[in-house]
Amino acid sequence: MAEATLPLVGVQTYDHTMGELHGYRTQMDACYMRDALIPLDSKRKMDLTINTYGYDVDSVSYEVRSLDTQRKIADTKVSDWNKDGNTWTKSLQIENLVDEGQEYLFILKLHCKSDDLYYYTRITLPEETYAKKCLEFTDSFHNVSMSDQYELLASYIEPADYTDKNDLGNVNINSSIDRSAGVDLQANRWAIRWYPLPTSTTPTLPLSIPTRWLRRLTARPIIIR
């Protein structure tokens, strides 16, 4: 696989990477850029990591807009990045005009010598969320599934006789403990993304695919819906 030619942007909250943003050379219709939803912490903070891949970035700014793009909540230049070679990091404090329980478009702009690059995601300040506890549980589930004590996960699954015990393409809460832990597989890299429930800000973490299988190269994340 070829190396990235545009910078990649990682978004972190609760000490976890919640999404990886890919850049566009032209402005997109932000109304349709609905990939991940990033929950801000109680102080409206989120951390960004930019891997420039040697791209000549002059400055960085961001916009926060309503989902229909009609209302601009913020247009802020971001300075004082921590730079280590091609890696830039910064903790952002989003403006207090962001209301709890509402979703907003977050548009990051990398201003370069040759052109501007655009990155899109959504952010929210949840009124009440168990995201941090869900992530802690995910870490624990993953670590146990990768250990010789994976049978401790038995209390989280409900094996059913009708499931195909040899089917590795459809593993869920009704699969056997061996299938749920991916005993015969060696994949151990995984990523987490945040998606909202249609009617609630409280996340759930369905056991639909085993954490042991999850790695970035296959783009099969644990999904908080």
C-alpha positions, 0 to 999 in steps of 0.5 A: 500500500502506498504512503499517504500523500495528504496529511492524516488527522487523528482525533482523540478524546478520553485518551482514545483515538475516536476517528482518523480524518482524511483530507480533501483538496476542495471544499465538500458539501459539509451537510453530507460529511457524516462519518464519525461523531466525536464526543467532547469531554466535559470541558469541551476538549479534544486532542488532534494529531496531524501527521503531515507526511512532509506536506508543507503546512503553513497554518491550521484553523477550524470552523464549527457550524450547525449541521445545515451549515447555515450558522457559524459558531466558531472560526478559529486559528490554531497556533502553538502546535507541539511539533515532533518531526512530521507529527503535530499535536494540540489539545483544542478547547472548543468555544462555549457556544456549543450547547449540550446534546447538540451535534455540530459540524467540525471543519479543520483547514490546513493552509498549505503553500500550494493549496488548502486542505479540508477535513470533516467530522461531527462533534457533540457535547453529550448531556449524559454519556457513558463513553468513558466507561464503555471505552474502559470496558472495551479495553478490558474486554480486548485485553482479556480476549488476547490473554489465556484467560479469555474464558472469563468473557463467558459471562458476556456472551449467550451461546446458542445451538443454532449458530455455526460454530465454524463460521468466522464471518458472523460472530456475535453474542450468540457465538461460542466463547472460542469464536467470540475471543478469536482463539485461532486468530492472531490479529491484535490491532484495533480502533474505536469509532463513535456512532450515536444511537438514533434516539439517545446520547447513551452509547451501547457496545454490541458484541458483534465482532471479536476484539481479537480480530480488530486491526486498522488494516482491515477497517473493522472497528469496535463500534459504539453505536 
